[in-house]
Amino acid sequence: MQNWQSSPFMVSHMIRIETGVDTARGDLLRTRLRDTNTTASPVLRALRGTPGERRADLHVWALDDALGLVGGLVGHTWATWLHVTYLWVDERHRGAGVGSRLLAQAEEVARRDRGCRAVRLETWDFQAPDFYRKQGYEVAGVIPDYPPGLTEYILTKPLAPRP
């Protein structure tokens, strides 16, 4: 059995651990992780150089006659998925189908124009899990006590293939 501490091949390094936001290091880390993941995964490797590899923002807005914000959806597409980040409707317009229309429009653009096959989103228990279930979403995961006192739901929905 070899003692690695005394091995002539072992190089001693001082490693310093830091905290703090560093955008340049964050970008470097993301690039290195992407490269490592691409090497390890044939699926991610096949995505490289395709339109699906690039993240593309997708926003849908509901405006009143004065072009005031009634509601909106902010998300992005990546790797044949739409990820809905935010969906909000002004309280005065809730229950009138605005949220359903925003979601349907985003799904249509993602499917028709970006080749997406599915959608994912997160919502808390006090927000809209029932609304999303009525739109055809299914619970893919539940994170209790995130943050403490709340439950987060992760929901997904397959998108119909192109006609």
N, C-alpha and C positions, 0 to 999 in steps of 0.2 A: 504494500500500500504506500502510495507516494504522499508525502507531506507537501501540499500545495503552497503553503506559506513560504517554504524554502526553495520552491521550484525556480530555476533560472528563467522560466518562461512567464512567470507571474510578474506583472507590472503593478507597482503600487501607485494609486492616484488619490488625491484629496478630492472629495466630492462635497460641494457646498449646496445646501438646500436653501432656496429663497422663496419668498412669497411676494406677490405684487403683479400688477397687470403689465405685460410687456407684449405689445401688439406684434412686433417683429418676431419674437420668439414663438408667440402663438401661431403665427402664419407658418413658421418653419416647422413647428410641431405638427400642424395639420398636414403639411406636405409630406413629412416623414411618415406619419401614420397612414396617409392615403397610399404611399408607395409600399409600405409594409403590408397593408391589407390587400392591395392589388397583387402583390407577389404571392400571398397566401391563399387568395380566393380566385378560382377560375371565373366565377360569376362577376366579381368586380373587375377582373382583368378584361373580360369581354365587353364591359361597359366603356372602357377607356377609348377615347376618340370618337364616341358616338354622341348624338344629341342628348341622350338620356343621362350622360355623365354630368352634364352641366345643370346646376341648380338655376331655375328661372322663376322669378317672382310672379305671382298671379294675384291680382287685386280685382275685386268687384264692388261697385258702389251703388247705393240706393240714395237718390237725391230728390228733394221736394221741388216744387215749382220755382222756388227762389235759389235753387242749387245748394240748399243746405243739406248737411249730412243727416240722413234718416237711418242709415245702416251701412255696414260694409263687411267685407270678408278679405282678410289678408292671409296669404299662404304662399307656397312655392311648389313647384314640381321638380322631381328628381327620380331617376331610375324607374320610370313608369308609375310613379306614385304622386298623388296630390297630397300635400300635408297642409291642412287648414290650421293656421296658427291662431287667428282671431276671427270671431264672428260676433257682431254686435248689432242690435237693432234698438233704436230709441224707444223708450218705454211707451210713448204715445202711439207707436205703430206696431207694438207686439201683438200677436194674435191675428194679424191681418195678412199673413202669408209672405211678408217681406223676407224673413230669414230663410224660408223654404226656397224662395225665388233666388236669393243670393247664392245659396248652396247649390241649387240646381244649375245655375249659370256657371259657377266655378267648375262643377263636375263636367259639364258639357264642354267647356273650353279645354279642360285637362284631357278629356277623352278624345275629342275631335281634333284639336290642334296640336296636342303634345303627346298623343299616344299613351296616355296613362290608363292603367288597368285597375287601379284601386285608389282609395282615399284613406287617410288616417288623420285622427285628431285627438285632442285631449280635452276633457271638461271636468269640472268639479261637480260633486253631488248636488249643490245648491244652484248650479247653473242650468244645464240643458241635456242631461243624459236621455230623458224621455223624448225630447224633441228630436234628437238624433236617431233614436230607435224608430220613431215614426217615419223618418226619412230613409229607413232601410239599413241603418248602421247596426253592427253587433259589437258587444263588449269583447275586446281582445285581452284586456287586462284591467286589474283593479289595484290601486295603491292606497291602502288605508292609512289614515293619519298623515297625509301629505298635502299641505302642511298640517301640523297637529290640530286635530279637530275636524278635518275635512277628509273626503275621499276623492281621489282622482280616478277618472275612468279613461281608458284608452279605447277608442272605438275605430272600427274599420268598415269599409264597404267596398265590394267589388263594383267596378263600373262595367256596364254592358258593352260588349264588343261593338266595334263600328258596324253600321248597317251595310 
